[in-house]
Amino acid sequence: MAREPRGQQLSGFREDVIAGLSLPRKSLPPKYFYDAAGSRLFERICRLREYYLTRAELALTRAHIAAIARFAGGRGTLIEYGSGASVKSRLLLRALRPATYIAVDISHDALQAAARRLAREFPRLDIVPVVGDFSRPLTLPVKGRRGGCAVYFPGSTIGNLTPEEAQAFLAMTRGQAGRMLVGVDLKKDANVLHAAYNDAKGVTAAFNLNLLRRINRELGGDFDLRRFAHYAFYNPGPGRIEMHLVSLARQTVDVGAHRFAFDAGESIHTENSYKYSIAEFRDLAAKAGFKGAKVWTDRRGLFSLHGLVAV
């Protein structure tokens, strides 16, 4: 399994945390949610009643799997970014039957577990797990011509990127494959969005707060999780859900040798989740050199899967 050295991973984590907490408006990259505990919590989120995204995407994938597989092409290489537990991947792998499956994820633990499960289920499939951060340029072990590769990016993970970052990511993948399947959460009633990110069981809150617990464990932080609260809301201007951790009191927090002051009510911005209309996402893809050739949605019009062709 390809992966960055542990020391290099920890150094990058430390640098990003110190830089983010030093900003006038504190923020932390959402990619660091996914340690082993965070990955387990996210799997629980995907099963929540309020979290419509996973059910809607699974429903549309099951309903249209034959057409989706035809679009993705022949038996070459399937590259999946943000593979996680690979639940939806199984449907596509069964229908597409690629020779090689390259799974890219930032969480080593989740990726390793998924690779073991897939190896048992698809013993003839060449599975290549790659631990990597797809928000940065990645070199993948792709064999053969670009035309024999397809990229799969499900789960609305692209919504965690700003539109500018999403365009840059799409442009990067254009050099790897001629076709791409991208899951995109659609704009909808703000009440539905609010409920999805503020579940009654508090699992999303635990997921958000786990980031502070990880900083304490890996970087020598002393965050008191009882003095921070999960806060998520829909910001209609940019069309995104914002997740924050709000300081409940005036306090100082140490992370290693660095000290950070918080006012009561001050927040750490931990995640964005951008929502798009079909036309908006197609325009974004066009700027990155892709034509929107196909789009599939679930019956309620909550979620979309876009089939893009490099031009």
Secondary structure, 3 states (H helix, E strand, C coil): CECCCHHHHHHHHHHHHHHHHCCCCCECCHHHHCCHHHHHHHHHHCCCCCCHHHHHHHHHHHHHHHHHHHHHCCCCEEEEECCCCCHHHHHHHHHHCCCEEEEEECCHHHHHHHHHHHHHHCCCCEEEEEECCCCCCCCCCCCCCHHHEEEEECCCHHHHCCHHHHHHHHHHHHCCCCEEEEEEEECCCHHHHHHHCCCCCCHHHHHHHHHHHHHHHHHCECCCHHHEEEEEEEECCCCEEEEEEEECCCEEEEECCEEEEECCCCEEEEEEEECECHHHHHHHHHHCCEEEEEEEECCCCCEEEEEEEEC
